[in-house]
Every structure is written in C-alpha cells, then in structure tokens.
Amino acid sequence: MPTRAQGLRSRYRSLVAAAVAALMAVLLSPAGAQGAGPREARPPESRPVYSYPDAVRESVWVDTGLDSDGDGRSDRVAADIIRPREPARQGRRIPVIMDASPYYSCCGRGNESQLKTYDSDGRPVGFPLYYDNYFVPRGYAFVAVDLAGTNRSDGCVDVGGRAEVQSAKAVIDWLNGRARAYTTRTGDGRATAGWSNGRTGMIGKSWDGTIANGVAATGVRGLRTIVPISAISSWYDYYFAQGAPLYDGGPDMLAGYVESPEAGERCAAVRQRLADGAPRNGDWTPLWSERDYVKDARKVRASVFAVHGMQDLNVRTKHLGQWWDALAAQGVERRIWLSQTGHVDPFDYRRAEWVDTLHRWFDHYLLGYDNGIDREPMADVERHPDQWSTDRVWPPRATRPTTVRPAPGTAPGVGTLGLRPARPGATETFTDDPALSETDWAADLDRSTGAKAGFRTAPLTADLRLAGSAKVTVTATPTTSTAHLSAVLVDIGPDTIRDYGASGEGITTLADRGCWGGSTPGDSSCYRNTAARTTPVDRTVISRGWADLGTYASPGRGRPLTPGRPVTLTVDLAATDHVVPAGHRLALIVAGTDRDLIDPPDSTPTLTLDLSRTTAKLPLVGGAGAFVRATAGSATATAADPVPGVRGVTPPHRTRHVPGGGRS
C-alpha cells in the first residue's frame, strides 16, 4: 500500500504531466484552428504564444579564430539577437533562424531596404525583414550576423571567402558551445548561449543566401537547414561565364561597396589581394577555388530549400542548377521554388504561401514537428504570373537529355531545329555586334540579320517541357584572335509574362501594407504589398549562356584563337523550367556579345558555325519521344513577325554588379 508521501509524489507527477500536455496543446495547435473539434487530427504547428515586445534583444561578438585584417587580434563578428523571454524562464532551449549579411548598414534588406537600428546604448531595436516579427512569438530566436568587415564586426570583407563563411560558422559553433563570444567588441566579458538548443537554420537572399550555401558546405554540426534565395554557388560564375566577363568590375570593388568605413581604412591589402587573385582575363585561380561551394557539396548535412527567379540576370540560375545537381548527387534532402521573376524574394511575389511554407519548413527541421512537409512535392514552379504547378521530384523523373541539331533554312541565319544532323559542310555565319542583345536577336529570329544565327522548330503540335540545365556545343571558326559566344533558347509565341527586365524585376510595390507578426514602435511587422508586373510578349527567352571561345581547350584558362582555325566549345546554359505550348515554336540562337550581359571581346570577330558539328542538349520531359510527338504533323503557326502593340519584356540593362544591392 503506498505511503502518504508516495501518494503526494504521484499526484504531483500527474499535475506536472497535465500542465505539460496543456502547454504543448497550445504550442502545437495550428493557426486558425479555433472551433475545431478536440479530437480532430491536425499537423502540429508552432503558435505565436510569446510576447514580441518583451523579447530579449542583445548583441554578442563571436570570436572567429581568424585575423583577416592583420591587426594582431582575432576577429570578432557582431551577432544581434532577438529571442522570446519566456522559454528561458521555463528552462526550455530554443532553435535559431539566422541571416548573415553584409548589407545591414550599407544597403538594407528586403524590398524596402531596411537597416538595423540601435538605441543610444547600442542595443538592437530594429531587425530588418519579418523573420523576427513572425518567428520569435512562435518560439524561435532570430540572429542577424554582420559579416566580417561590415557594420559592427571586425575583420575584412573577402567576398565569399574564408573570413565571411567563418563569420557565420563561428556563430553556429557558439550556439552549440564550441566557440567563444563576448558581451562587447573589445572587452573580456563572456557571453554564453545557454538559451539555445544549437539547432540553426540559415536563410537569406543573394549574398546572404550565398553565405548559407558556403556554411552548409563546411559540414558544420548544428546547421539543420538552409534556405538560399537567389544565391551564388560559385563566385567565379558570378563574375565570368566560362571566361567571358559578365561585368566590368571584380570582387575588390564589391568589397569596397559593402565594408564599414573603418574597415575601408584597414583593409586595403585585402582588397588588393582580391584584385590580384581575380584577373579580368577570366582565368580560374585559387581565389575562385576557395569560393566554389559546389565542389564541397559532399560535406552538406543540412536540408536545402532553394528558391530562384528563372529570369534572374543578377545571380543567374546557373548557380542554382549546378548547386542543385551537386546536392542531388549526394542525396541531400531538398526542395525548390522557381518563379518567373528576376532577382526577387518570394515574400514579394507569393507572400502568404511563402510564409506558410517557410513556417512549416522551420517547424519540421528546427522544432522536429512531423507536419508532412518533407513528404510534399519537391518543386513549385510558376507557369504564368501567379499560377503555380508542383512536381513530386525535380527535374521530373521522365526528364532526359535530348540532343537537337540546327540545320540551314531557306534564308541565311534563319534555320531549322530538329533531331537530324545537318549535312556535312553546312554553315551559318554572323558578325559580333555588341550593340545588340538577346531581345534584339529574338525579335529578328525569322529574318536574316548579320549578327546572329537562329534555328527554330515548326509550330509544335503538343506542349514541350524543358526542366533543368541545357548545353550547346558549337564548332566555330573565328576571323580574329578573341571571340565571345552567346547561346539562347527562345519560345516563339504570344504570352503574358512577368516583366523581369523592368524596375522591380516582375513585381510592382503597392501603397497598402500587410502585417506579419508582432511589432514594436522600433520594429514594425507591416510591409508594403506587391502585385505581379506583367507584359504581353510574342517571344520569351527561356535560358541563356555565354562563353569566351578561347576557353575551348580548358574551361579555366583562355588562350588566343587562331584566325581561320575551327574550335569546338560547349556552353552551359542556365537552369530553367518552361513549357513551350502547342502552336509555339522552340528556337536556338547562337550569337556574339549579349549587350549588357557580357562584355565584348577585344576584337570584332566574324564566326562561321559548322552546323554538322553543332548541337543543343536539352532537358526534355519525355526525352526524344516528346520532341518527336511535339514536332510531328502540323499546327497553326504563331505570327512570325512581332505582333503590333506588343511591347515585350523590358530589355536587359547593365546594373551595378552587387548581388542583392538596391532592392535586395
């Protein structure tokens, strides 16, 4: 028979168990479930049960173990933290959402270019973006890290190199008890992260997402997931396309753009090393090897939720394609969203769905909730503005690399595209015209012009879908010692698409606002709403790629061409997912300089293509059989000439070479 003391202990345990069950019911009940029956099964979901105004706001400086500025002291990077006050009082540890960025003081984050703000004592008040407002009340901490050399951090900006990656990795190590942090930038007072359970998810757009890729590629323990949005996977491919320079600047200029004023004074030697290590001839150097995260995909432990605009001409989807393929080869758990936008955050083109999906993603990977998101379709793809489809696997399992071949047509430069090779000796010739761009070439696809060679199918009798990365192999004979090459895939036919070339890159920012979480006088959760900015078109560029013809022998080193001597080169095109509808035509353009997207060569070459040795390997869903079915028989042709009154997409234009700069 139990004693009185045993009975009291048993009753106490029962009360504790009941209290814990009640608390978990509150924390896990889904938003909007009021009125649901008590026995109704719903996926678990974190709820906004904690006070945002009462949250702890603090700063720590984490020792990176590096001395990138050479001042004889280990660099400390600033991490501004906001976390709910209640869990620590309850003895509960919580996970972290982290955005490590160089933009918190120089350029701002998000569509409204928000900066960090502080009170008169240097305590953080305003955190850019909605991550803190939305997730802190749901039991997460948000940590905003200043990369080395920016805002309140020591060290120097090294543009995706060791110092920057270590900036964020060191914070994850500190959250897991493996690194030191201090309460001030120069003092000895230690800061601990006893409130953290170590589970960290990194998120960010452009440069921020790039650092998430880089940290994941270190294999650091504690990083459970990353959400890279429009992110770089290899910095060489940000500045060059197979040797062809994409802009007129280098990483040294970028470092000077984002570094803090004091870093600008002490980091001249680092900027010089960046300039010396990244010559504008496009050669691969050790600097680029250090900043290539794709080669280290085997180290990635974290799940990856990758997001990209298929018309992003800042961080092009080649970065996404090669990173995605490398992760797939390693069996990394992953998900993908592909939009029709340019360099735009999904918060600004699919807001409600994005916040809901991100919420469930973090709940699963950071809180451990079995909410089923890991069993949902892998891919969401925008087919038309605000119209989305899903795929269980991406690219779809039926996708096959399919080789199609150009052949001469009835007029010079206006050829055909099919499965049969051109007859031996068939050629097309064009002369590089740096004044023209891909939109000019596309508009002239059905006309003989001297600056491009175009090849198109007959009108399709069935839809034809491309999903993944294409390659175009050309055999070309130059007339000069230098030449640049562009390869472009085009959908010829009427459509309405997002105007990715215009300001906003496919969105329009409205005057009204919507709110996403808790607010304080110094940090509002309310953001301006957006809408799709669209334009009617009669042809759409699907994908593009560029190369310096001089890299034909080695992709990492160019060499002078011999006029009159043919060379063979394969051009990698950016990843895409596009359906060419029945009645439209699929086209391939081969040309020279793509104005404002690559720089011209030193000469003005004329190139002669050997069509019998020129091919395009396309990622077709259904493979060659799908191509045969889509090109068999006859279909109603779309207009060959531009439709009157159709303005088309705003032409690409040269922008400041800053990933995420401006509307970031």
C-alpha positions in Angstrom: 0.0 0.0 0.0 1.5 3.4 -0.9 2.6 5.8 1.8 1.2 9.3 2.0 4.5 10.7 0.6 4.4 8.4 -2.3 0.8 9.4 -3.0 1.7 13.1 -2.9 4.6 12.5 -5.4 2.3 10.5 -7.7 -0.3 13.3 -7.6 2.4 15.9 -8.2 3.7 14.0 -11.3 0.2 13.8 -12.6 -0.3 17.5 -12.3 3.0 18.2 -14.0 2.1 15.9 -16.8 -1.2 17.6 -17.3 0.4 21.0 -17.3 3.0 20.0 -19.9 0.2 18.4 -22.0 -1.8 21.6 -21.8 1.2 23.8 -22.8 2.1 21.6 -25.7 -1.5 21.7 -26.9 -1.3 25.5 -27.0 2.2 25.4 -28.7 1.3 22.8 -31.3 -2.3 23.8 -32.2 -2.5 25.2 -35.8 -3.2 28.8 -36.5 -6.9 29.3 -37.3 -8.0 26.1 -35.6 -10.5 27.8 -33.3 -13.7 25.8 -33.3 -12.0 22.6 -34.4 -13.1 19.5 -32.5 -10.9 18.5 -29.7 -10.2 15.1 -31.3 -9.7 16.4 -34.8 -6.2 15.5 -36.0 -4.1 18.3 -37.5 -0.4 18.6 -38.3 1.5 20.2 -35.4 2.4 23.9 -35.8 4.1 26.4 -33.6 1.8 29.2 -32.4 2.5 32.9 -31.6 2.3 32.3 -27.8 5.2 34.5 -26.7 5.4 38.3 -26.4 7.3 40.1 -29.1 7.5 43.4 -27.3 9.0 41.7 -24.2 11.5 39.7 -26.2 15.2 39.7 -25.2 17.2 41.9 -27.6 21.0 41.7 -27.2 24.3 41.8 -29.1 27.3 39.5 -28.8 30.7 39.4 -30.5 31.8 36.0 -31.6 35.5 35.1 -31.9 36.0 33.7 -35.4 39.6 32.5 -34.7 40.8 34.4 -37.8 42.7 37.7 -38.1 41.6 38.8 -41.6 42.6 42.4 -41.1 46.1 41.6 -39.8 45.8 43.7 -36.6 47.2 41.0 -34.3 43.8 40.3 -32.7 41.3 37.6 -33.6 38.3 39.0 -35.4 35.0 39.3 -33.6 31.8 39.4 -35.6 28.7 41.0 -34.3 25.6 38.9 -33.8 22.4 40.8 -32.9 19.9 38.5 -31.2 16.2 38.7 -30.5 14.5 35.8 -28.7 11.4 35.2 -26.6 11.9 35.8 -22.9 9.6 33.1 -21.6 11.3 29.8 -22.7 14.5 30.5 -20.7 12.4 31.2 -17.6 10.7 27.8 -18.2 14.1 26.1 -18.6 13.4 25.5 -22.3 16.0 25.9 -25.0 15.0 27.1 -28.5 16.3 26.9 -32.1 17.7 29.8 -34.1 16.9 31.3 -37.5 20.0 33.2 -38.8 20.6 35.7 -41.6 24.3 36.5 -42.0 24.6 39.6 -44.3 27.0 42.3 -45.4 24.0 44.7 -46.0 22.8 45.6 -42.5 24.3 49.1 -42.5 25.3 49.9 -46.1 22.4 48.9 -48.3 19.5 47.4 -46.4 17.5 44.2 -46.7 14.2 43.5 -48.5 12.0 45.3 -50.9 12.1 48.4 -48.5 15.8 48.4 -47.9 15.6 48.0 -44.1 18.7 48.6 -42.0 19.5 47.5 -38.4 18.8 50.2 -35.8 20.1 50.6 -32.3 19.3 52.6 -29.2 21.6 55.2 -27.7 23.4 52.4 -25.7 24.0 50.3 -28.9 21.3 47.7 -28.1 19.5 46.4 -31.2 16.0 47.8 -31.7 15.1 47.2 -35.4 15.8 43.9 -37.2 15.3 44.0 -41.0 12.7 41.7 -42.6 9.9 39.8 -41.0 11.8 36.8 -39.6 12.0 38.2 -36.1 8.4 39.5 -36.1 6.9 36.3 -37.3 9.0 33.6 -35.7 10.1 35.0 -32.3 6.5 34.8 -31.0 6.5 31.2 -32.2 9.4 30.1 -30.1 12.4 30.8 -32.3 15.4 33.1 -31.8 16.5 35.3 -34.7 20.2 36.1 -35.1 21.3 38.8 -37.6 25.1 38.4 -38.2 27.3 41.2 -39.6 29.8 39.5 -41.9 33.4 40.3 -41.3 34.3 43.9 -42.2 30.7 45.2 -42.2 28.7 47.2 -39.8 29.9 46.4 -36.2 32.2 43.4 -37.0 36.0 43.2 -37.1 37.9 41.9 -40.0 37.7 42.5 -43.7 35.2 41.7 -46.4 36.6 38.9 -48.6 33.6 38.4 -50.8 32.5 34.8 -50.1 35.9 33.7 -48.9 37.1 32.1 -45.7 36.6 35.1 -43.4 32.9 35.6 -44.5 32.0 31.9 -44.2 33.7 31.7 -40.9 31.7 34.8 -39.7 28.5 32.7 -39.7 30.0 29.3 -39.0 31.6 30.7 -35.8 28.2 31.9 -34.6 26.7 28.4 -35.1 29.7 26.9 -33.2 29.0 29.4 -30.4 25.3 28.4 -30.3 26.5 24.8 -29.9 29.1 25.6 -27.2 32.1 25.2 -29.4 33.2 28.9 -29.7 33.7 32.0 -27.5 31.6 35.1 -27.6 31.8 38.4 -25.7 29.3 41.0 -24.5 31.4 43.8 -26.1 33.5 44.2 -29.2 36.8 44.6 -27.3 36.1 43.5 -23.7 36.6 40.3 -21.9 33.1 39.7 -20.5 32.0 36.3 -21.9 28.6 35.6 -23.4 27.0 32.2 -23.4 24.1 30.8 -25.4 22.5 28.7 -22.7 19.1 29.6 -24.1 19.9 27.9 -27.5 19.5 24.2 -28.3 22.0 24.6 -31.1 19.6 23.8 -33.9 20.1 26.5 -36.6 18.5 27.3 -39.9 20.2 29.9 -42.2 18.2 32.0 -44.6 18.8 34.9 -46.9 18.6 36.3 -50.3 21.5 36.9 -52.7 24.8 37.4 -50.8 23.1 36.3 -47.5 21.9 33.1 -49.2 25.3 32.6 -50.7 26.9 32.6 -47.2 24.3 30.0 -46.2 25.5 27.8 -49.1 29.1 28.3 -48.1 28.5 27.5 -44.4 26.5 24.4 -45.3 29.4 23.3 -47.5 31.7 23.2 -44.4 29.5 20.5 -42.9 29.2 22.4 -39.6 27.3 20.5 -37.0 24.1 22.2 -35.7 23.1 23.7 -39.0 19.9 21.7 -39.7 18.6 23.5 -42.8 19.4 26.4 -45.2 17.0 28.5 -47.3 19.2 30.2 -50.0 17.2 32.6 -52.1 18.7 33.7 -55.4 22.1 32.7 -54.1 25.5 32.2 -55.6 27.0 28.7 -55.5 30.4 29.6 -57.1 31.7 33.2 -57.1 33.7 32.7 -60.4 30.3 32.1 -62.1 29.1 35.4 -60.7 31.9 37.4 -62.5 32.5 35.2 -65.5 30.7 32.8 -67.8 33.3 30.3 -69.0 35.9 33.1 -69.3 33.6 35.8 -70.7 33.4 38.7 -68.3 29.9 39.4 -67.1 30.5 43.0 -65.9 33.3 45.5 -65.7 34.2 45.0 -62.0 35.7 42.5 -59.7 35.4 41.3 -56.0 37.7 44.1 -54.8 35.1 46.7 -56.0 32.3 44.8 -54.3 34.3 44.6 -51.0 34.6 48.4 -51.1 30.9 48.8 -51.7 29.8 47.0 -48.5 32.6 47.3 -46.0 32.3 49.6 -43.0 34.1 52.9 -43.0 36.7 51.7 -40.5 37.2 48.5 -42.5 37.8 50.6 -45.5 40.8 52.2 -43.8 42.4 49.0 -42.6 41.6 46.5 -45.4 43.3 48.0 -48.4 45.7 45.0 -48.5 42.8 42.5 -48.6 41.1 44.4 -51.4 44.4 44.3 -53.3 44.6 40.6 -52.9 41.1 40.3 -54.2 42.0 42.3 -57.3 45.2 40.3 -57.9 43.5 37.0 -57.4 40.7 37.7 -59.8 42.2 38.8 -63.1 39.8 40.1 -65.7 41.0 37.7 -68.3 38.6 35.1 -66.8 41.2 32.5 -65.8 40.4 30.3 -62.8 42.6 31.0 -59.9 43.0 29.7 -56.3 40.8 32.6 -55.2 37.9 31.1 -57.1 38.6 27.6 -55.8 38.2 29.0 -52.2 34.8 30.5 -53.2 33.4 27.4 -55.0 30.9 25.7 -52.7 29.7 23.3 -55.4 32.9 21.2 -55.0 32.1 20.7 -51.3 28.5 19.6 -51.7 29.5 16.2 -50.3 30.0 17.9 -46.9 26.5 19.3 -46.7 24.5 17.9 -43.7 21.7 20.4 -43.8 18.5 20.1 -45.8 18.2 22.8 -48.5 15.1 24.8 -49.6 16.4 26.6 -52.7 14.4 29.5 -54.3 15.3 31.3 -57.5 13.8 33.5 -60.2 14.3 31.9 -63.6 14.8 35.3 -65.2 17.3 36.5 -62.6 20.0 38.3 -64.6 22.0 39.2 -61.4 22.6 35.8 -59.8 21.7 33.7 -62.8 20.1 30.3 -62.5 23.3 28.5 -63.5 24.2 29.0 -59.8 21.0 27.1 -58.8 21.4 24.4 -61.4 24.9 23.3 -60.6 24.3 23.5 -56.8 21.0 21.6 -57.1 22.6 18.8 -59.2 25.6 18.5 -56.8 23.2 18.2 -53.8 21.1 15.6 -55.7 24.2 13.6 -56.4 24.9 13.5 -52.6 21.3 12.6 -51.7 20.7 15.9 -49.8 17.1 16.4 -48.7 15.9 19.4 -50.7 13.0 21.4 -52.0 12.8 24.1 -54.7 10.7 27.1 -55.8 11.2 28.5 -59.3 9.4 31.8 -60.2 9.1 33.8 -63.4 10.7 36.8 -61.6 14.1 38.3 -61.7 16.1 38.9 -58.5 13.1 38.9 -56.2 12.4 37.4 -52.8 9.3 35.1 -52.6 7.9 37.3 -49.8 7.4 39.8 -52.6 5.7 37.6 -55.2 3.9 34.8 -53.3 3.7 36.2 -49.8 1.0 34.2 -47.9 2.0 30.9 -49.4 5.7 31.6 -48.8 5.3 32.5 -45.1 3.2 29.4 -44.5 5.6 27.1 -46.3 8.6 28.6 -44.6 6.9 28.3 -41.2 6.2 24.6 -41.7 9.7 24.0 -43.1 11.4 25.5 -40.0 8.9 23.8 -37.7 9.9 20.5 -39.2 13.6 20.9 -39.4 14.3 23.0 -36.3 11.4 22.0 -33.9 11.2 18.4 -35.2 7.4 18.5 -35.9 6.1 15.8 -38.1 4.0 18.1 -40.2 4.4 16.2 -43.5 6.3 19.0 -45.4 9.2 16.5 -46.1 6.7 14.3 -47.9 5.1 17.1 -50.1 6.0 17.6 -53.8 9.7 18.7 -54.1 9.1 21.6 -56.6 6.8 24.5 -57.0 7.1 26.2 -60.5 5.4 29.4 -61.7 3.9 28.7 -65.1 2.2 32.0 -65.6 2.1 35.1 -63.4 0.7 33.9 -60.0 -0.1 30.4 -61.5 1.9 27.6 -60.0 2.3 23.9 -60.6 4.1 21.2 -58.5 6.3 18.2 -59.2 6.9 15.3 -56.9 10.6 15.3 -58.0 12.6 18.0 -59.8 13.6 17.7 -62.5 10.8 15.2 -63.2 11.9 11.6 -63.5 10.9 11.4 -67.1 13.4 14.2 -68.0 16.0 13.0 -70.5 18.9 14.9 -72.1 17.9 15.1 -75.7 20.2 16.2 -78.5 18.6 18.5 -81.1 20.5 19.9 -84.1 20.5 23.1 -86.1 20.3 23.0 -89.9 20.2 25.6 -92.7 16.9 27.0 -93.7 15.7 28.9 -96.8 17.4 32.1 -95.8 20.8 32.9 -94.3 20.7 32.9 -90.5 17.1 31.5 -90.4 17.5 27.8 -90.0 15.6 24.8 -88.6 15.9 22.8 -85.3 15.3 19.1 -85.3 16.8 15.7 -84.5 18.6 15.1 -87.8 22.1 16.4 -88.2 22.9 19.0 -90.9 24.6 17.8 -94.0 28.4 17.9 -93.9 29.7 21.3 -94.9 26.5 23.2 -93.9 27.4 26.5 -92.2 26.0 29.8 -90.8 28.0 33.0 -90.4 27.5 36.0 -88.2 29.5 39.0 -87.0 29.6 40.1 -83.4 27.6 43.3 -82.8 28.0 44.5 -79.2 25.1 46.9 -79.6 22.6 44.1 -79.8 21.1 41.9 -77.0 19.2 38.7 -76.8 15.9 40.6 -77.1 17.1 42.1 -80.4 18.1 38.7 -81.7 14.8 37.1 -80.6 12.8 39.8 -82.3 14.7 39.1 -85.6 14.5 35.3 -85.4 12.5 35.0 -88.6 14.6 37.5 -90.5 18.1 37.3 -92.0 20.4 39.5 -90.0 24.2 39.6 -89.9 24.6 39.4 -86.1 23.1 36.1 -85.2 22.3 32.6 -86.4 18.8 31.4 -85.5 17.2 28.0 -85.7 13.6 27.1 -84.9 11.2 24.2 -85.0 7.9 24.2 -86.9 4.9 25.1 -84.8 4.5 22.4 -82.1 1.6 20.0 -82.1 1.9 19.3 -78.4 3.4 21.0 -75.4 7.1 20.5 -74.9 8.6 21.0 -71.4 12.2 21.7 -70.6 13.3 21.2 -66.9 16.9 21.5 -65.8 20.1 22.7 -67.5 20.9 22.7 -71.2 24.2 22.6 -73.0 25.0 23.9 -76.5 28.1 22.6 -78.3 29.4 24.6 -81.3 32.2 24.2 -83.7 33.1 27.7 -84.9 35.8 29.3 -87.0 36.8 32.8 -85.9 38.3 35.6 -88.0 40.1 37.1 -85.0 42.2 36.0 -82.0 39.4 36.7 -79.5 35.6 36.0 -79.6 32.7 35.7 -77.2 29.8 33.5 -77.7 26.1 33.5 -76.6 23.6 30.7 -76.8 19.9 31.5 -76.1 16.8 29.3 -76.1 13.6 31.1 -77.1 9.8 30.3 -77.0 8.3 31.9 -80.1 4.6 32.7 -79.5 2.3 35.0 -77.7 2.1 35.0 -73.9 1.8 37.3 -70.9 4.8 37.1 -68.6 6.3 39.0 -65.7 8.3 41.9 -66.9 11.6 40.8 -65.4 13.7 43.4 -67.1 11.8 46.4 -65.7 12.3 48.0 -62.3 11.0 45.6 -59.7 12.0 42.6 -62.0 8.5 41.3 -62.2 6.7 42.9 -59.3 5.1 46.3 -58.6 5.2 47.6 -55.0 1.8 48.9 -53.8 1.0 51.6 -51.3 -1.0 49.4 -48.8 0.6 47.2 -46.2 0.0 43.8 -44.6 1.4 42.7 -41.2 3.3 39.5 -40.5 3.8 39.1 -36.7 4.4 41.2 -33.7 5.5 44.8 -33.8 7.1 47.4 -31.6 7.5 51.2 -32.1 11.0 50.5 -33.4 10.3 47.4 -35.5 7.1 47.0 -37.5 5.9 43.8 -39.0 3.9 45.6 -41.7 5.3 45.6 -45.2 4.1 47.1 -48.5 2.1 44.6 -50.6 3.1 43.8 -54.1 1.5 42.6 -57.3 2.8 41.0 -60.5 4.1 43.4 -63.1 3.3 41.8 -66.4 3.7 42.4 -70.1 2.4 40.8 -73.3 5.1 39.3 -75.4 5.4 37.5 -78.7 8.5 35.5 -77.8 10.2 34.7 -74.4 13.8 34.0 -73.7 13.8 30.6 -71.8 17.5 30.3 -71.0 20.9 31.7 -71.9 24.6 31.0 -71.5 27.8 32.7 -72.5 31.5 31.8 -73.0 34.8 33.0 -74.2 35.6 30.9 -77.3 39.3 30.9 -76.1 38.4 28.5 -73.3 37.7 25.7 -75.8 40.7 23.7 -74.6 40.4 24.4 -70.9 37.4 25.9 -69.1 39.6 27.6 -66.6 42.1 29.2 -68.9 41.7 31.1 -72.1 44.1 31.2 -75.0 44.3 33.3 -78.2 42.4 31.9 -81.1 44.0 31.3 -84.5 42.0 33.1 -87.2 40.6 30.6 -89.7 41.1 27.6 -87.4 37.9 25.9 -86.1 37.4 25.1 -82.4 34.7 23.3 -80.5 33.2 24.6 -77.3 30.3 23.6 -75.0 28.3 26.4 -73.5 26.5 25.7 -70.2 23.0 27.3 -70.2 21.2 28.5 -67.0 18.7 26.1 -65.4 15.0 26.6 -66.2 11.6 25.0 -66.2 9.5 26.1 -69.1 6.6 24.7 -71.2 6.6 25.6 -74.9 2.9 25.3 -75.7 1.4 23.7 -78.8 1.3 26.2 -81.6 4.5 27.9 -80.4 8.0 27.2 -81.7 11.2 26.4 -79.9 14.3 28.3 -81.1 18.0 28.3 -80.6 20.1 31.5 -81.2 23.9 31.5 -81.4 25.5 34.9 -81.5 28.3 37.1 -80.1 28.2 39.7 -77.4 24.9 39.8 -75.4 24.7 43.6 -74.7 24.8 44.5 -71.0 25.0 40.8 -70.0 28.6 40.1 -71.1 31.4 42.4 -72.1 32.6 42.4 -75.7 35.9 40.9 -76.8 38.9 43.0 -77.8 38.1 42.5 -81.5 35.1 42.3 -83.7 35.0 38.7 -84.9 33.0 37.0 -87.6 32.2 33.4 -86.7 31.3 30.6 -89.0 29.4 27.7 -87.4 29.9 24.2 -88.7 26.3 23.0 -88.3 27.1 19.3 -88.7 29.1 19.7 -85.5 26.8 22.0 -83.6 24.2 20.6 -81.2 22.0 21.5 -78.2 21.4 19.0 -75.4 18.1 19.9 -73.9 16.5 18.6 -70.6 13.2 17.5 -72.2 10.5 15.9 -70.1 9.7 12.8 -72.0 13.0 12.9 -73.9 13.4 12.4 -77.6 9.9 10.8 -77.8 8.3 14.0 -76.5 10.2 16.1 -79.1 9.1 13.8 -81.9 5.5 14.0 -80.8 5.6 17.7 -80.4 7.1 18.3 -83.8 5.1 15.7 -85.8 2.2 16.7 -88.1 1.1 20.3 -88.4 -0.1 23.0 -86.1 -1.4 26.5 -86.5 1.6 28.8 -86.7 2.1 31.8 -84.5 2.9 35.1 -86.1 6.4 35.2 -87.5 6.7 39.0 -87.0 6.3 40.9 -83.8 2.6 41.4 -83.0 1.6 45.1 -83.4 1.1 46.8 -80.0 3.0 44.1 -78.1 5.8 46.0 -76.2 7.5 42.9 -75.0 9.7 42.5 -72.0 12.0 45.4 -71.0 15.4 44.7 -72.5 18.2 43.6 -70.1 20.2 46.5 -68.8 23.6 47.0 -67.2 23.2 47.2 -63.4 25.6 47.7 -60.6 27.4 44.4 -60.0 26.2 43.8 -56.5 24.3 40.6 -55.5 21.3 41.9 -53.7 22.2 45.5 -54.0 19.4 48.0 -54.1 16.1 46.1 -53.9 17.6 43.2 -52.1 
